[in-house]
Amino acid sequence: MEVMILAGGLSHERDVSLRSGRRVFDALRDLGDNVTLHDVDSSLIPALHSRPIDVVWPIVHGASGEDGSLQGLLEMLGVPYVGTAAKEARVAWVKPVAKSVLGRAGIATPDFVTLPQSLFREVGAEQVLGAISSHFGLPVVVKPARGGSALGVTLVTRPEDLAHALVHCFAYGDIALIERAVSGIEVAVAVLGEGDDARTLPAVEIVCDGPYDYDARYNPGRVEYFAPARLTELQADAVERAVLASHRELGLRDLSRIDVIIAEDGTVNVIDINVAPGLTEVSLFPQAVAAAGLDLGQLYREILSRAAARGAA
């Protein structure tokens, strides 16, 4: 196959995207595929037109790579690609919208509210902060309504830290999502395929010394991973049901990663949806592949083959 991997872009997650793209490029090149690695820039469309491309794999994290924009462009160009289609990606990318879709389907997700930065100026920051504390209590999680890699995310345990958490959040987007913090076992589950054919890989348990933020994710030392996760059979079954239901309800395809927390009462709370999961050397998706006893390069080739056979939208 003639394969083009897209990595980079201009989002805050550019570095992670480049690392992910390079890892996939190396794995496929070692298998002998004719693969190129390309940034998302003004030379992209001419490059796609310059020779026949069987399939494109967009590994671009953050805005444009996960919000359906890049997928929509590839659809207009008639190029087959790996990953969730444009209109479904648009829904999954906006966290409060995805949470609303899941909640409507009966899938547990923490109670939340979204507040634009402009509302704090219009109503008064002190009054809004008071309403947040009064409604949710503490702890709460503050995160951008759009984004990944835990950029702009803060776990707030003290009232005096709430304002700073919102300022940090607004550095990455103008809408904040505030949700009730859930304690329990945190696991990430990779999903392959789509619809009724979707299947999960072994869950990866995350044990972090402090918040599982950007630094913890991409700089080894602060996090201990268990792959497969140390779950009872009952917990593992509940996680698989919730994750597959989320993947299917949102119309995701080819690959995704869904993060959940298992509360003390056994409830599986979906806390994040990733339509373009990280594929770096320390990312959770490759750990799940290893735990399943699969060859990473061969799995990537299978994902590409399915996307190429599906053809252009």
Residue frames relative to the residue before (quaternion, step in Angstrom):
aa qw qx qy qz dx dy dz
M 1.0000 0.0000 0.0000 0.0000 0.00 0.00 0.00
E 0.3543 -0.6592 0.6143 0.2501 3.50 -1.31 0.51
V 0.0215 -0.8310 0.5518 -0.0674 3.55 -0.35 1.29
M 0.0813 -0.7641 0.6368 0.0634 3.55 -1.05 0.82
I 0.1860 -0.7615 0.6146 0.0887 3.55 -0.85 1.05
L 0.1955 -0.7711 0.5973 0.1024 3.54 -0.87 0.99
A 0.1319 0.7780 -0.6014 0.1250 3.58 -0.81 1.01
G 0.6163 0.5418 -0.4178 0.3900 3.53 -1.19 0.58
G 0.2301 0.7757 -0.5732 0.1295 3.57 -0.57 -1.13
L 0.5315 -0.6589 0.4556 0.2754 3.54 -1.34 -0.06
S 0.4472 0.6952 -0.4663 0.3152 3.62 1.17 0.26
H 0.6941 -0.4472 0.3592 0.4350 3.56 -1.34 0.05
E 0.7006 0.4671 -0.2560 0.4748 3.59 1.21 -0.46
R 0.2345 0.8119 -0.5057 0.1736 3.58 1.22 0.42
D 0.6758 0.5093 -0.3134 0.4310 3.60 0.80 -0.95
V 0.6478 0.5043 -0.3185 0.4739 3.59 0.97 -0.84
S 0.6367 0.5349 -0.3231 0.4517 3.57 0.99 -0.83
L 0.6630 0.5011 -0.3092 0.4623 3.59 0.90 -0.87
R 0.6532 0.5030 -0.3143 0.4706 3.57 0.99 -0.80
S 0.6408 0.5154 -0.3207 0.4700 3.58 1.00 -0.81
G 0.6740 0.5104 -0.2985 0.4428 3.56 0.86 -0.98
R 0.6510 0.5193 -0.3139 0.4561 3.56 0.97 -0.83
R 0.6478 0.5197 -0.3261 0.4515 3.59 0.98 -0.78
V 0.6641 0.4778 -0.3061 0.4867 3.59 0.94 -0.84
F 0.6136 0.5541 -0.3369 0.4505 3.60 0.99 -0.83
D 0.6827 0.4863 -0.2907 0.4613 3.59 0.85 -0.95
A 0.6575 0.5204 -0.3179 0.4426 3.59 0.94 -0.88
L 0.6992 0.4566 -0.2731 0.4774 3.60 0.95 -0.83
R 0.6249 0.5365 -0.3431 0.4516 3.57 1.01 -0.74
D 0.6331 0.5379 -0.3316 0.4470 3.59 1.04 -0.75
L 0.6675 0.4726 -0.2971 0.4928 3.59 1.22 -0.44
G 0.5763 -0.6309 0.3578 0.3765 3.57 1.27 -0.05
D 0.4241 0.6992 -0.4814 0.3155 3.60 1.20 0.22
N 0.4357 -0.6580 0.5450 0.2833 3.55 -1.22 0.56
V 0.1464 0.8281 -0.5097 0.1816 3.55 0.13 1.32
T 0.1162 -0.7697 0.6243 0.0657 3.54 -1.10 0.80
L 0.2849 -0.7350 0.5943 0.1591 3.55 -1.23 0.59
H 0.0045 0.8302 -0.5531 0.0691 3.58 -0.61 1.13
D 0.4188 -0.6783 0.5455 0.2586 3.56 -1.10 0.75
V 0.4635 -0.6330 0.5300 0.3218 3.56 -1.30 0.26
D 0.3242 0.7314 -0.5220 0.2958 3.53 -0.04 1.33
S 0.7757 -0.3854 0.2399 0.4383 3.58 -1.30 -0.12
S 0.6553 0.5076 -0.3220 0.4574 3.60 1.21 -0.28
L 0.4417 0.7327 -0.4429 0.2682 3.60 1.26 -0.12
I 0.7092 0.4613 -0.2883 0.4485 3.61 0.66 -1.04
P 0.6395 0.4938 -0.3479 0.4755 3.66 0.89 -0.72
A 0.6396 0.5269 -0.3331 0.4498 3.60 1.00 -0.73
L 0.6545 0.5053 -0.3102 0.4691 3.58 1.03 -0.77
H 0.6930 0.4627 -0.2688 0.4832 3.57 1.14 -0.65
S 0.5862 0.6488 -0.3576 0.3280 3.58 1.17 -0.51
R 0.7925 -0.0238 0.0222 0.6090 3.60 1.17 -0.50
P 0.6273 -0.5415 0.3845 0.4067 3.60 -1.18 0.39
I 0.0976 -0.7697 0.6299 0.0340 3.57 -0.93 0.98
D 0.3650 -0.7504 0.5092 0.2109 3.58 -0.68 1.08
V 0.7975 -0.1133 0.1191 0.5805 3.58 0.96 -0.82
V 0.2322 -0.7435 0.6141 0.1271 3.55 -1.18 0.74
W 0.1571 -0.7546 0.6276 0.1097 3.56 -1.09 0.73
P 0.1646 -0.7892 0.5834 0.0991 3.63 -0.35 1.17
I 0.0097 0.7742 -0.6315 0.0409 3.57 -0.56 1.17
V 0.3183 0.7397 -0.5054 0.3100 3.52 0.76 1.15
H 0.2214 -0.8051 0.5425 0.0927 3.56 -0.50 1.22
G 0.7483 0.3826 -0.2867 0.4598 3.55 -1.20 0.54
A 0.7973 -0.2963 0.2202 0.4776 3.53 -1.35 -0.23
S 0.7875 0.2532 -0.2975 0.4767 3.53 -1.23 0.84
G 0.7164 0.4168 -0.2658 0.4924 3.60 1.02 -0.66
E 0.7983 0.2618 -0.1215 0.5285 3.58 1.09 -0.70
D 0.6408 0.5620 -0.3320 0.4041 3.61 1.19 -0.23
G 0.6478 -0.5425 0.3073 0.4377 3.57 1.26 0.26
S 0.5104 0.6754 -0.4189 0.3284 3.61 1.20 -0.29
L 0.7003 0.4461 -0.2706 0.4872 3.57 0.77 -1.02
Q 0.6291 0.5308 -0.3322 0.4606 3.58 1.02 -0.76
G 0.6456 0.5210 -0.3159 0.4604 3.57 1.01 -0.82
L 0.6272 0.5324 -0.3301 0.4629 3.57 1.04 -0.78
L 0.6680 0.4958 -0.2998 0.4671 3.58 0.90 -0.92
E 0.6264 0.5250 -0.3378 0.4667 3.57 1.07 -0.69
M 0.6507 0.5085 -0.3215 0.4633 3.59 0.96 -0.80
L 0.6924 0.4668 -0.2681 0.4804 3.57 1.08 -0.76
G 0.4315 -0.7220 0.4463 0.3056 3.59 1.26 -0.20
V 0.4555 0.6815 -0.4420 0.3642 3.57 1.12 0.69
P 0.4007 -0.6963 0.5314 0.2687 3.65 -0.74 0.94
Y 0.0102 0.8148 -0.5787 0.0328 3.58 -0.99 0.77
V 0.5179 -0.6171 0.5060 0.3081 3.51 -1.33 0.45
G 0.7302 0.4654 -0.3230 0.3820 3.53 -1.14 0.68
T 0.7360 -0.4292 0.3247 0.4107 3.48 -1.44 0.09
A 0.5281 -0.6490 0.4548 0.3049 3.56 -1.04 0.85
A 0.7219 -0.5012 0.2760 0.3892 3.55 -1.25 0.57
K 0.7294 0.4454 -0.2852 0.4338 3.61 0.63 -1.02
E 0.6533 0.4844 -0.3214 0.4850 3.62 1.06 -0.64
A 0.6161 0.5441 -0.3465 0.4520 3.60 1.06 -0.70
R 0.6164 0.5594 -0.3481 0.4312 3.59 1.02 -0.77
V 0.6694 0.4889 -0.2954 0.4750 3.58 1.01 -0.80
A 0.7048 0.4808 -0.2750 0.4433 3.58 0.81 -0.99
W 0.6236 0.5801 -0.3355 0.4025 3.58 1.11 -0.71
V 0.7069 0.4120 -0.2622 0.5116 3.61 0.98 -0.77
K 0.4089 -0.7796 0.4125 0.2342 3.56 -0.18 1.29
P 0.6953 0.4574 -0.3201 0.4527 3.66 0.74 -0.83
V 0.6222 0.5214 -0.3486 0.4686 3.60 1.08 -0.62
A 0.6564 0.5028 -0.3099 0.4693 3.59 0.91 -0.91
K 0.6520 0.5094 -0.3177 0.4631 3.59 0.96 -0.83
S 0.6411 0.5199 -0.3273 0.4599 3.59 1.02 -0.74
V 0.6352 0.5195 -0.3243 0.4705 3.58 1.01 -0.81
L 0.6764 0.4862 -0.2962 0.4673 3.58 0.90 -0.90
G 0.6546 0.5203 -0.3155 0.4486 3.57 0.94 -0.87
R 0.6375 0.5273 -0.3204 0.4614 3.57 1.02 -0.80
A 0.6918 0.4586 -0.2690 0.4886 3.59 1.15 -0.62
G 0.5730 -0.6259 0.3651 0.3830 3.58 1.28 0.10
I 0.4922 0.6344 -0.4395 0.4025 3.58 1.26 0.36
A 0.4511 -0.7244 0.4549 0.2546 3.58 -0.71 1.09
T 0.1323 0.7399 -0.6516 0.1022 3.54 -1.06 0.91
P 0.5927 -0.6225 0.3560 0.3668 3.63 -0.87 0.83
D 0.5810 -0.5773 0.4555 0.3487 3.56 -1.16 0.74
F 0.0126 0.8306 -0.5509 0.0805 3.58 -0.89 0.91
V 0.1132 -0.7312 0.6605 0.1278 3.49 -1.44 0.11
T 0.2284 -0.7491 0.5988 0.1679 3.58 -1.17 0.55
L 0.0518 -0.8044 0.5913 -0.0252 3.55 -0.93 0.96
P 0.3124 -0.7465 0.5508 0.2044 3.61 -0.68 1.01
Q 0.6349 -0.5445 0.3922 0.3830 3.53 -1.20 0.54
S 0.6216 0.5717 -0.3415 0.4124 3.59 1.03 -0.76
L 0.6128 0.5728 -0.3607 0.4077 3.61 1.05 -0.66
F 0.6136 0.5505 -0.3515 0.4437 3.58 1.06 -0.68
R 0.6660 0.4782 -0.3055 0.4842 3.59 1.05 -0.72
E 0.6897 0.5026 -0.2872 0.4350 3.58 0.94 -0.85
V 0.7755 0.3490 -0.1697 0.4979 3.57 0.87 -0.97
G 0.5264 -0.6002 0.4337 0.4178 3.56 1.10 -0.68
A 0.4594 -0.7321 0.4325 0.2566 3.55 -0.54 1.21
E 0.6583 0.5329 -0.3273 0.4190 3.58 0.88 -0.91
Q 0.6697 0.4960 -0.3034 0.4620 3.57 0.95 -0.85
V 0.6546 0.5043 -0.3200 0.4636 3.60 0.98 -0.81
L 0.6374 0.5229 -0.3256 0.4629 3.57 0.97 -0.83
G 0.6443 0.5205 -0.3166 0.4624 3.55 1.00 -0.78
A 0.6473 0.5188 -0.3174 0.4595 3.58 1.00 -0.80
I 0.6258 0.5379 -0.3347 0.4550 3.58 1.03 -0.77
S 0.6866 0.4833 -0.2819 0.4641 3.56 0.83 -1.01
S 0.6636 0.5159 -0.3055 0.4474 3.55 0.98 -0.86
H 0.7116 0.4675 -0.2702 0.4494 3.59 0.90 -0.90
F 0.7977 0.3269 -0.1610 0.4805 3.57 0.73 -1.06
G 0.2911 -0.6883 0.5892 0.3071 3.55 0.93 -0.88
L 0.4115 -0.6748 0.5379 0.2932 3.56 -1.25 -0.28
P 0.5520 -0.1221 -0.8212 -0.0783 1.52 -2.24 1.15
V 0.1558 -0.7344 0.6474 0.1315 3.52 -1.39 0.35
V 0.3289 -0.6955 0.5943 0.2342 3.54 -1.32 0.31
V 0.1477 -0.7674 0.6207 0.0627 3.56 -0.90 1.01
K 0.1248 0.7954 -0.5791 0.1282 3.57 -0.76 1.05
P 0.5706 -0.5587 0.4502 0.3995 3.61 -1.17 0.38
A 0.5392 -0.6324 0.4463 0.3317 3.58 -1.07 0.72
R 0.7549 0.1769 -0.1250 0.6190 3.57 1.27 -0.39
G 0.5542 0.6126 -0.4411 0.3507 3.57 -0.97 0.77
G 0.2011 -0.7811 0.5822 0.1020 3.51 -1.34 0.21
S 0.7353 0.4326 -0.3204 0.4118 3.54 -1.41 -0.18
A 0.5433 -0.6581 0.3690 0.3681 3.58 1.25 0.53
L 0.3391 0.7352 -0.5154 0.2807 3.60 1.15 0.50
G 0.8202 0.1866 -0.1688 0.5138 3.57 -0.80 1.04
V 0.5499 0.6209 -0.3873 0.4026 3.59 1.27 0.14
T 0.0148 0.7963 -0.6031 0.0443 3.58 -0.94 0.93
L 0.2759 -0.7015 0.6302 0.1861 3.55 -1.09 0.79
V 0.1475 -0.8122 0.5630 0.0410 3.57 -0.55 1.19
T 0.0718 -0.8182 0.5705 0.0040 3.57 -0.68 1.13
R 0.7479 0.3006 -0.1842 0.5625 3.61 1.28 -0.29
P 0.5724 -0.6244 0.3994 0.3508 3.61 -0.91 0.83
E 0.6699 0.5240 -0.3113 0.4241 3.59 0.95 -0.79
D 0.6630 0.5061 -0.3116 0.4552 3.61 1.23 -0.28
L 0.4847 0.7066 -0.4212 0.2972 3.58 1.25 -0.25
A 0.6574 0.5181 -0.3207 0.4433 3.60 0.89 -0.90
H 0.6604 0.5006 -0.3116 0.4650 3.58 0.92 -0.88
A 0.6280 0.5413 -0.3371 0.4459 3.60 1.02 -0.76
L 0.6616 0.4969 -0.3035 0.4724 3.58 1.02 -0.77
V 0.6141 0.5273 -0.3464 0.4741 3.59 1.02 -0.73
H 0.6455 0.5154 -0.3075 0.4723 3.57 0.97 -0.89
C 0.6482 0.5265 -0.3070 0.4564 3.57 0.97 -0.87
F 0.7026 0.4870 -0.2731 0.4411 3.57 0.85 -0.99
A 0.5250 0.6090 -0.4204 0.4205 3.58 1.24 -0.11
Y 0.7474 0.3662 -0.1967 0.5183 3.59 1.24 -0.45
G 0.8040 -0.0571 0.0322 0.5910 3.60 1.22 0.01
D 0.4897 -0.7093 0.4348 0.2607 3.57 -1.13 0.59
I 0.6918 0.3710 -0.2826 0.5512 3.59 1.27 0.19
A 0.2041 -0.7836 0.5796 0.0913 3.56 -0.82 1.05
L 0.2050 -0.7260 0.6421 0.1365 3.53 -1.14 0.74
I 0.0750 -0.7801 0.6209 0.0175 3.56 -0.73 1.10
E 0.0385 0.8159 -0.5739 0.0595 3.56 -0.63 1.08
R 0.5915 -0.5736 0.4380 0.3595 3.51 -1.23 0.61
A 0.4118 -0.7161 0.5062 0.2479 3.59 -0.79 1.00
V 0.1665 -0.7701 0.6116 0.0711 3.55 -1.01 0.90
S 0.2058 -0.7748 0.5856 0.1197 3.57 -0.85 0.94
G 0.3802 0.7041 -0.5372 0.2667 3.52 -1.15 0.65
I 0.7091 -0.4037 0.3430 0.4653 3.54 -1.22 -0.56
E 0.1913 -0.7959 0.5669 0.0933 3.58 -0.64 1.11
V 0.0586 0.7950 -0.5995 0.0715 3.55 -0.77 1.05
A 0.2367 -0.7322 0.6212 0.1485 3.52 -1.29 0.53
V 0.1152 -0.8101 0.5745 0.0219 3.55 -0.88 0.97
A 0.2699 -0.7492 0.5876 0.1433 3.55 -0.81 1.05
V 0.1401 -0.7811 0.6065 0.0490 3.56 -1.04 0.87
L 0.1604 -0.7743 0.6079 0.0714 3.54 -1.06 0.87
G 0.7674 0.3696 -0.2604 0.4547 3.56 -1.15 0.59
E 0.3121 -0.7331 0.5653 0.2134 3.53 -1.27 -0.41
G 0.8274 0.2347 -0.1698 0.4812 3.54 -1.30 0.41
D 0.8291 -0.1756 0.1513 0.5088 3.55 -1.04 -0.83
D 0.6601 0.5112 -0.3098 0.4549 3.60 1.19 -0.40
A 0.4471 0.6991 -0.4570 0.3202 3.61 1.24 -0.06
R 0.0145 -0.7876 0.6159 -0.0064 3.54 -1.10 0.74
T 0.4076 -0.7143 0.5179 0.2354 3.55 -1.17 0.57
L 0.3455 -0.6564 0.6206 0.2543 3.50 -1.36 0.38
P 0.6945 -0.4594 0.3141 0.4561 3.64 -1.16 0.26
A 0.4975 -0.6575 0.4840 0.2932 3.56 -0.99 0.89
V 0.2494 -0.7411 0.6057 0.1475 3.55 -1.17 0.70
E 0.2660 -0.7721 0.5612 0.1347 3.58 -0.69 1.12
I 0.2187 -0.7825 0.5779 0.0772 3.54 -0.99 0.97
V 0.0093 0.7705 -0.6361 0.0397 3.57 -0.71 1.11
C 0.0296 -0.8497 0.5225 -0.0645 3.53 -0.28 1.33
D 0.3687 -0.6842 0.5879 0.2244 3.53 -1.15 0.78
G 0.7852 0.0615 -0.0911 0.6094 3.56 0.17 1.33
P 0.7547 -0.3720 0.2567 0.4755 3.59 -1.23 -0.22
Y 0.4225 -0.6857 0.5361 0.2529 3.55 -1.12 0.77
D 0.1398 0.8312 -0.5133 0.1617 3.54 0.57 1.26
Y 0.7828 -0.3337 0.2312 0.4715 3.57 -1.33 -0.14
D 0.6579 0.5164 -0.3139 0.4494 3.58 0.90 -0.91
A 0.6715 0.4986 -0.3015 0.4579 3.56 0.93 -0.88
R 0.6649 0.5364 -0.3066 0.4197 3.59 0.99 -0.81
Y 0.8359 0.2577 -0.0875 0.4767 3.56 0.84 -0.96
N 0.6872 0.3658 -0.2939 0.5547 3.58 1.27 0.25
P 0.3836 -0.7728 0.4535 0.2236 3.59 -0.25 1.26
G 0.6001 0.5910 -0.4252 0.3316 3.54 -1.18 0.65
R 0.7525 0.4013 -0.2227 0.4723 3.58 0.98 -0.79
V 0.7531 0.3540 -0.1800 0.5245 3.58 1.21 -0.39
E 0.1570 -0.7386 0.6459 0.1124 3.52 -1.16 0.75
Y 0.1665 -0.7954 0.5794 0.0628 3.55 -0.84 1.06
F 0.1271 -0.7547 0.6381 0.0842 3.53 -1.18 0.68
A 0.0872 0.7919 -0.5927 0.1180 3.54 -0.51 1.25
P 0.4357 -0.3027 -0.8116 0.2445 1.53 -0.96 2.32
A 0.6452 -0.5318 0.3929 0.3828 3.55 -1.29 0.45
R 0.4839 -0.6651 0.4957 0.2788 3.55 -1.20 0.65
L 0.2422 0.7890 -0.5162 0.2288 3.56 0.42 1.24
T 0.4952 -0.5995 0.5267 0.3435 3.52 -1.24 0.47
E 0.6618 -0.4925 0.3664 0.4303 3.57 -1.22 0.28
L 0.6371 0.5296 -0.3233 0.4571 3.57 1.04 -0.81
Q 0.6638 0.4949 -0.3014 0.4728 3.59 0.93 -0.88
A 0.6595 0.5174 -0.3142 0.4457 3.58 0.90 -0.92
D 0.6519 0.5076 -0.3186 0.4647 3.60 0.97 -0.81
A 0.6584 0.5101 -0.3106 0.4581 3.59 0.97 -0.87
V 0.6418 0.5167 -0.3192 0.4682 3.57 1.01 -0.81
E 0.6618 0.5091 -0.3162 0.4504 3.59 0.87 -0.90
R 0.6495 0.5161 -0.3249 0.4542 3.59 0.93 -0.84
A 0.6834 0.4911 -0.2914 0.4548 3.59 0.87 -0.96
V 0.6779 0.5001 -0.2963 0.4501 3.57 0.94 -0.88
L 0.6731 0.4791 -0.3035 0.4747 3.60 0.88 -0.88
A 0.6287 0.5265 -0.3359 0.4635 3.59 1.03 -0.75
S 0.6526 0.5086 -0.3101 0.4682 3.60 1.00 -0.80
H 0.6475 0.5285 -0.3105 0.4528 3.58 0.91 -0.95
R 0.7100 0.4504 -0.2567 0.4766 3.57 0.91 -0.94
E 0.6505 0.5332 -0.3290 0.4293 3.60 0.91 -0.86
L 0.7223 0.4179 -0.2348 0.4986 3.58 1.06 -0.76
G 0.4552 -0.7183 0.4301 0.3032 3.59 1.27 -0.03
L 0.3000 0.7674 -0.5158 0.2346 3.60 1.07 0.64
R 0.0729 -0.8125 0.5776 0.0314 3.56 -1.14 0.52
D 0.7960 0.3207 -0.2812 0.4296 3.51 -1.42 0.45
L 0.7386 -0.3079 0.2132 0.5606 3.61 0.57 -1.08
S 0.0838 0.7570 -0.6464 0.0469 3.52 -1.19 0.67
R 0.1931 -0.7326 0.6238 0.1921 3.53 -1.34 0.05
I 0.0965 -0.7984 0.5942 0.0111 3.54 -0.80 1.05
D 0.2241 -0.7941 0.5588 0.0832 3.55 -0.74 1.15
V 0.0182 -0.8066 0.5896 -0.0384 3.56 -0.89 0.98
I 0.2032 -0.7198 0.6412 0.1718 3.52 -1.38 0.28
I 0.2714 -0.7469 0.5897 0.1438 3.54 -0.88 1.03
A 0.2919 -0.7799 0.5322 0.1526 3.58 -0.44 1.24
E 0.7010 -0.4816 0.3248 0.4137 3.55 -1.29 0.31
D 0.6902 0.4656 -0.2893 0.4724 3.60 1.09 -0.62
G 0.6191 -0.5810 0.3278 0.4144 3.59 1.29 0.14
T 0.4804 0.6701 -0.4433 0.3517 3.60 1.25 -0.13
V 0.2653 -0.7446 0.5937 0.1509 3.56 -0.94 0.94
N 0.1196 -0.8118 0.5714 0.0134 3.56 -0.42 1.29
V 0.2870 -0.7432 0.5797 0.1708 3.58 -0.71 1.07
I 0.1099 -0.8370 0.5356 0.0219 3.58 -0.64 1.11
D 0.8203 0.0076 -0.0127 0.5717 3.62 1.13 -0.31
I 0.2031 -0.7506 0.6218 0.0940 3.52 -1.20 0.76
N 0.0676 -0.7996 0.5967 0.0097 3.59 -0.88 0.95
V 0.2031 -0.7984 0.5570 0.1049 3.57 -0.44 1.20
A 0.7552 0.1900 -0.1392 0.6117 3.60 1.25 -0.31
P 0.1078 -0.8457 0.5193 0.0593 3.60 0.40 1.19
G 0.5934 -0.5772 0.4333 0.3563 3.53 -1.21 0.60
L 0.1374 -0.7984 0.5848 0.0404 3.56 -1.05 0.84
T 0.3080 0.7575 -0.5134 0.2604 3.58 1.13 0.65
E 0.7131 -0.4515 0.3237 0.4276 3.55 -1.33 0.03
V 0.7449 0.3437 -0.2182 0.5285 3.63 1.18 -0.38
S 0.4473 0.7112 -0.4473 0.3066 3.61 1.22 0.12
L 0.6140 -0.6026 0.3918 0.3262 3.52 -1.28 0.52
F 0.6061 0.5795 -0.3669 0.4027 3.61 0.99 -0.73
P 0.6884 0.4535 -0.3133 0.4714 3.68 0.74 -0.84
Q 0.6049 0.5477 -0.3638 0.4491 3.61 1.09 -0.59
A 0.6460 0.5111 -0.3129 0.4728 3.57 1.03 -0.80
V 0.6234 0.5339 -0.3351 0.4627 3.58 1.03 -0.78
A 0.6612 0.5006 -0.3032 0.4694 3.59 0.94 -0.87
A 0.6514 0.5196 -0.3163 0.4536 3.58 1.00 -0.83
A 0.6625 0.4882 -0.2978 0.4838 3.58 1.17 -0.56
G 0.4627 -0.6996 0.4324 0.3308 3.57 1.27 -0.14
L 0.4761 0.6730 -0.4300 0.3681 3.57 1.19 0.51
D 0.4637 -0.6417 0.5294 0.3048 3.53 -1.24 0.50
L 0.4788 -0.7159 0.4274 0.2749 3.58 -0.63 1.14
G 0.6805 0.4938 -0.2984 0.4516 3.58 0.84 -0.93
Q 0.6569 0.5051 -0.3123 0.4646 3.58 0.95 -0.85
L 0.6410 0.5122 -0.3296 0.4671 3.59 1.01 -0.76
Y 0.6402 0.5148 -0.3290 0.4658 3.58 0.95 -0.81
R 0.6422 0.5139 -0.3265 0.4656 3.58 1.00 -0.78
E 0.6368 0.5198 -0.3317 0.4629 3.62 1.01 -0.76
I 0.6325 0.5240 -0.3298 0.4654 3.59 0.99 -0.82
L 0.6712 0.4951 -0.2921 0.4680 3.57 0.93 -0.90
S 0.6479 0.5295 -0.3243 0.4412 3.58 0.97 -0.84
R 0.6499 0.5073 -0.3228 0.4648 3.59 0.97 -0.80
A 0.6595 0.5071 -0.3087 0.4610 3.56 0.96 -0.86
A 0.6511 0.5083 -0.3133 0.4685 3.59 0.99 -0.83
A 0.6614 0.5018 -0.3071 0.4653 3.60 0.98 -0.83
R 0.6120 0.5518 -0.3468 0.4481 3.59 1.11 -0.63
G 0.3199 -0.7806 0.4762 0.2480 3.55 1.14 -0.65
A 0.6992 -0.4543 0.3463 0.4299 3.53 -1.35 -0.07
A 0.5822 -0.5771 0.4389 0.3680 3.55 -1.21 0.54
